[in-house]
Amino acid sequence: MNMENPKKALIVDDDPDCLELVGMMLKRMDFEIEEAESQSQAEVMIKTGNYDLAVFDLMMENHDSGFVLCHKMKRRSPDTPVIIVTNVARETGLRFRGFTAGEMEWIKADAILDKSIRFEQLKHEVDKFFPVTA
């Protein structure tokens, strides 16, 4: 891990178990973690913090909290990769798959993953944003 300049991630989820799980996964990938448990708390952090990665739950106070946070993050820091995690498939039967480039541009997220997220899934997405260099 680069102790002088570690990568910093913002994780936002109203489920403490998911917050802890994603945090542990990102720590294994050498990220320094900041956490928020609500959209409103995260909005303050986005305004004041600098992050290398963001992982947002889709549904918190509102059904579109993750999308709102994604738009705010991209407005402030367009190059920060954002991953949305969601239980929508389990709760509604709808799946977030096969978006066109135009739809992903509107959504603003760089990746959308279903909960329960596995380490390999998250690492695969994160590695796309932070390729290992020799």
C-alpha positions, 0 to 999 in steps of 0.5 A: 500500500502506498502509505504516502498517498493511499487511494480514498473511497467513499462508501454510502449505504443505509445497511450497516452490514453492507457498509462494513462488508464493502469497507472490508473489501476495499481495505483489502484493496488498499483503500482508505475508507470514509463511510456515510449511512444516508444520502444527506450525510454523503452529500456533505462529504461529497462537497468537502472531500476528495475521493478516488472511488465511490460506492453508493447504495441505490435505494436509501432515503429515496428510491434514487438516492444512489443516482442523485449521489452519483450525479453530485459526485460526477459534477464535482469530480467527473473522473471519480469512478462510481459504483452503484450497488443495489437490491432492486433485483431481489426486491422488484425482479428488475435487473440493471443489465444491458444499458446502452452507452447513452443510458449509462451516460444519463445514469452517470455510474461507471458500474452497477452491481447487485447485492450481495456483492462478492469480493471478486466482483468488486475487485474486477470492477475496481481493477478496471479503474485502477489497473495494476502497473509493474 
